[in-house]
Amino acid sequence: MRLLSRSVTIVVVSISLVLLVLLIRYWLCVKQYLFEKEELAQLAKQYAGLDHELAFTKVITELRKKYPGHILPDEDLQWIFVNAGGWMGSMCLLHASLTEYVLLFGSAVDTVGHSGRYWVEISDTVISGTFRQWKEGTTRSEVYYPGDFIVHEAGEATAVQWSAGTWMVEYGRGFIPSTLGFALANTIFSTQDYLTLFYTVRVYLKALLLETSTYLTESGIF
């Protein structure tokens, strides 16, 4: 009897998970998105080759003009370490929701590792330095330079390498919470840098609260 009960429970849970995944996939296909990767890439390319800090300042200014209420204010912008897949970088989150994010990313040191495999499409525009990508199933890598645009398809895995001083503008579209396991695993189980974990979770929650507030305001609720 217990075996039958457990089997029924497993079947019900499995069916529920499948239905949840299908529902999320349908939602991701039909919903409207705030950003377009081509537009973000075109914006970032204008400042490729400049000093990265100057370029980032200009990118943030332009994004705030084009997407008022959707970019975090200066007091919430923070460079936060990211340890994942064997590499180490730093990010500055500008926007995040359940289905999109925009951030500044890069590394001041040479670093290499695994890209991760996500339920998210990620695109990057290189501002400075060089980025090398080795795609799964191939025997050659490609190098990208300032102004180049790279797309990491959902479900794709690659080897990635940033030379010291490589900085880029990144946009992600998909089910963003699905990236958190990879993004935070090293921080939790390897570096055990729980302050960085706190910073990461805090800024994501701030971005979600900003999106909620903007949505309610634009809807006329507040």
C-alpha positions, 0 to 999 in steps of 0.5 A, spaced: 500 500 500 505 504 501 509 503 495 502 504 491 501 511 495 509 513 493 508 511 486 502 515 485 505 521 489 511 520 484 506 520 478 502 526 480 509 530 482 512 529 475 505 531 471 505 537 475 512 539 474 511 537 466 505 542 466 509 547 470 514 547 465 509 547 459 506 553 462 512 557 463 514 555 456 508 558 453 508 564 457 515 566 455 513 565 448 507 569 448 509 575 453 511 582 451 518 583 452 521 590 454 528 590 451 530 587 444 537 584 444 539 588 437 537 595 440 541 594 446 547 591 442 546 597 437 546 602 443 552 598 446 556 598 440 556 606 439 561 606 445 565 600 444 573 601 444 572 607 449 574 606 456 569 601 459 567 606 465 566 612 460 562 607 456 558 604 461 556 611 464 554 613 457 550 606 456 546 607 463 544 614 461 541 612 454 538 606 457 534 611 463 532 615 457 529 610 453 526 605 459 524 610 464 522 607 471 526 600 469 533 601 470 536 601 477 538 608 480 545 610 482 544 608 489 542 601 487 548 600 482 553 595 485 559 591 482 558 584 485 563 578 484 560 572 480 564 565 481 561 560 476 563 555 472 570 555 474 571 563 472 570 569 476 568 576 474 564 582 476 557 584 474 553 591 475 545 589 475 541 595 471 535 591 470 531 585 472 525 581 472 522 574 471 524 574 464 529 579 462 535 582 465 540 587 463 547 588 466 554 590 465 559 584 466 567 583 465 573 581 469 579 585 471 583 578 470 584 573 465 579 568 467 576 561 463 571 556 465 564 553 463 558 558 460 553 554 464 547 551 460 540 555 461 533 556 460 535 563 457 538 566 451 544 571 453 547 576 448 553 580 449 556 586 446 564 587 447 566 594 450 573 592 451 578 587 451 577 580 448 572 574 449 573 567 447 568 562 446 569 554 444 562 551 442 560 544 444 561 539 439 566 543 435 574 543 435 575 551 434 574 557 438 572 564 436 575 570 439 571 577 439 573 584 440 570 591 442 564 592 438 562 584 436 556 581 438 555 574 441 549 570 442 549 564 447 542 560 445 538 557 451 540 550 452 547 551 449 553 550 453 560 553 451 567 554 454 568 561 455 575 566 456 575 573 458 582 576 457 584 581 463 580 588 462 574 585 458 568 588 459 561 587 456 553 589 456 549 583 457 542 582 456 538 575 458 531 573 456 528 567 458 526 564 465 531 568 469 530 564 476 533 558 472 540 561 472 541 562 479 543 555 481 549 556 476 550 563 478 550 562 485 552 555 486 560 556 487 559 562 491 555 557 496 559 551 496 566 553 494 568 560 495 562 560 501 562 568 500 556 569 503 556 577 503 557 576 495 551 572 496 547 577 500 549 582 495 546 578 489 540 576 492 539 583 494 540 587 488 535 582 484 530 583 489 531 591 488 530 590 481 524 586 481 521 591 486 522 596 481 519 593 476 513 591 480 512 599 482 513 601 475 508 596 472 503 598 478 504 606 476 503 605 469 497 601 470 494 606 474 494 602 480 498 607 484 
